């Protein structure tokens, strides 16, 4: 947890137009307040902020939130069950692979998941079991415009990007013909 908190503290909000920036602004004030509200709710439900958790304007302005790590999160808390869409990591302990997959799938949403392991077979097995539209292995938040992106369950419908997204704008039709007469 200490290493995770230290790493989060190194992600300092900065000008999103600077190519070196790794933590930009949220889209608007409403989203910033929503994200900070989730942090507050997490604390009220028993989580502990071990990094971040505050607004941090850049040059006195902007809707920036510090990279935040919440420890002691239970899978039933709102910060575990809802999509925050902000720089907040909820750390949820688990006992083994089966428990991790069960907790990962025990939510209404399924946009994305991350798996860290040195065992390639285990990575594929876990990725297959997770109910998420994207599963990253030993990385997180990587996108390629040639790959479809979208969630399972309550995390939207359809796919963006890739050839799969074209299906959202088409209708398929089957035509059968008898060659006689």
N, C-alpha and C positions, 0 to 999 in steps of 0.2 A: 504494500500500500504506500509505503514511503517513497519508493521509486516512481510509482505512478503519479503521486501528488507532485513530486519534484519535476517530472516531465511536463505535467499540465501547467505548472507555474512558468515554464519556459515558453509556452504558447501565449505570447503577449499580443493583445489586440493592436492592430496597426492599420495604416492606410491600405485599403484594398487595391489601390492602383499600383502599389509598390510590389514588384515581382517577388520580393523576399518575404512578404507577408503570408503567414499561415493561418491567421485568425482574423477575419474581416468582420464587418458590421452585420447585424441582423437587418432584415428587409425594411422594418419600420418600427416606430415606438410601440405600437400595439404588440408586435411579436416580442420585442425586448421585455415588455412588462409581463407577457405571458410566460416567457422563459424564467424570469426572476420569480414569478409567482409559483412556478413548479419547484424551484429551489426552496422557497419558503414552505411550501406544502410538504416537501420531502423532510425538512427539518421538523416540522410539526408532527409528522408521522413517525419520527424516530431516527431518521438518517442524520449523519454527521458530515458537515462540509469539511473536507480535508484539503481542498484547493479551490480557489476562486469563489464563485457565488455572488459576485458583485458586478454592478455596471462599471465600466471603465472607459469613459470618453477618450477619444484620440484628438489631441489639439483642442480640447474643450468641447468637442461636439461628437455627434454620431451615436448610433444605437449599438454600442459594443458591450458584450458581456464577457467576463473573464472565463477561460477554460475552467470548468467546474467538475470536481469529483466528489460524489456522495458515497460515503462508506456506511455499512450497516443497513443496506437496503434489503427489504423483504420483498419477495415477488408479488405480494398483494398490494404494495404501496402504489399510489398514482404514478410516481416517477418511474416505476417499473412497468406499469400497465399501459401508459399512454405515450403517444409520440410527441416528444418535446420540441423537436426541430430547432435546437439551439445547442451550444457547446456544453452539454451536461452529460456526464458519464455516471450511471448508477451501478455501483459494484454490488453484485448479488452472489453470495457464497453458494457453492454447490458441492455435492458429494459424488464425484465420478461423472462419466459421460452420460449415462442414462438420466441422471438427475438434472444435468445441465440442459439436455435436449428437452426434457419434460418442462422445465421452467421456461426455456426459450419459446416453447410452443403454447404455453399456458397463458396466452394473451390474445386479445381480439385482433391485434395488428400483426403484420408480417412483411414489413418492407425489406429489411435487410438484417443480416447476421454476420458475425465474425467468428472464425475458428482459428485458434493458435495451437499448432502441434508440429512435431517433427515427423510424425507417422502419416505418410501419404494415404495409406489404406484407411486409417481412422478418419482423416480429413474428408475423404470421399463418402464414407459411411455416415458421418455426422451431417455433412452437407445434404445428403439425400434425405435424411430424417427431419431436418429443420424446415418448418413451414414459413419460408421467406423467399421473396422474389429474387434476391441477390444474396449469395453467401461468399464472403471474402475469406481466403485462407492465408494466414500470416501477413495480412495487410488489411486496410480498411479504407473505405471511401474512394476507391479507384473506379473510374468510369472509362468506357470506350464507346464512341458513338456507333460502332458496328455491333455492339451487344445490346440486346433488349434490356430495359429497366422498368420495373414495376413491382408492386407488392402482391402478397397473398392476403386472404381474409379481408379485414377492414382497412387495409392499406391501399385503397384505390382499386381500380379495375383497368384491364388492358395493359398495354406496354408502350413505352416511349423508346425511341432509338431503335436501330437495327431493322432488319427486314420484317420482324414480327410487328413493328408499329404500323406498317402499311396495311395490315389486316383491319386496323381500326377504321380505315377509310374506304374499305371495299366491301362488296357483297358478292359472295360466291353463288354460282348458279350451275346446276347440272342439267344437261340437255341429253336426252336419250332418243335415238332414232332407229327405227326399224328400216333396214335396207330394202325390204320388199315393196314393190309397187310404187 
